[in-house]
């Protein structure tokens, strides 16, 4: 009996053996570590790796993106690859993994940004797709890439069992820390109202809708109508905004009935906010 041929793959569909090898490589290369439990004790078994889009290990992030977008919206892997590969060389991935003492590594989430100093912005591309090439860009998207230091948040993908807000919060903390290190001034994004509500209303991350730009609508293969808005923020505003949100949550917890659903939710949101900006849950 002949051996089975290896499952064919692309950077957006690495097979299980390839993923295992790439994850093992991540674990054994200290220079790729973004944040880990050695400096952030609240992380526990979670580690966030920072991986250049030109690094072969970024394929673990690409494969998870394609998996989540496929399961949530019905997009074929080929479509995701065709659309996202335009930004691969100037992307940066934050990859969340759970690691145990048996040296196994489980991929649980990824966040990808586009460094607009190195190439095109996906948010700008989407604006032009819906509003036309001849429509002047709004001021917030008409940036000077090298001078203004803008990062475009392309995607956040977390495996369903880990969507309690904590994994995503650690990914955003890793993003915030790297942004400060790289002297990034602004973030831009095109996201859904639900995503915007989670970031703005729950955590206090001060994304603002871009003035004069209406939301756009897309229909993915699963037939749902998805609304996207265009957002931006100045990084200098993040700390004060999240601290204010934390203060409001602390007041709400004090006023809530102990043990009530409201108190429990506000405690979770407070923990998420602390993680996002301070890297500590308590």
PyMOL commands that set and color helices and strands:
alter all, ss='L'
color gray80, all
select helices_A, chain A and resi 16-27+30-32+41-43+56-73+77-90+122-131+139-141+145-148+160-162+166-181+193-202+235-255+261-278
alter helices_A, ss='H'
color red, helices_A
select strands_A, chain A and resi 33-35+46-52+91-99+105-115+150-158+186-191+208-209+216-219+225-234
alter strands_A, ss='S'
color yellow, strands_A
deselect
rebuild
show_as cartoon
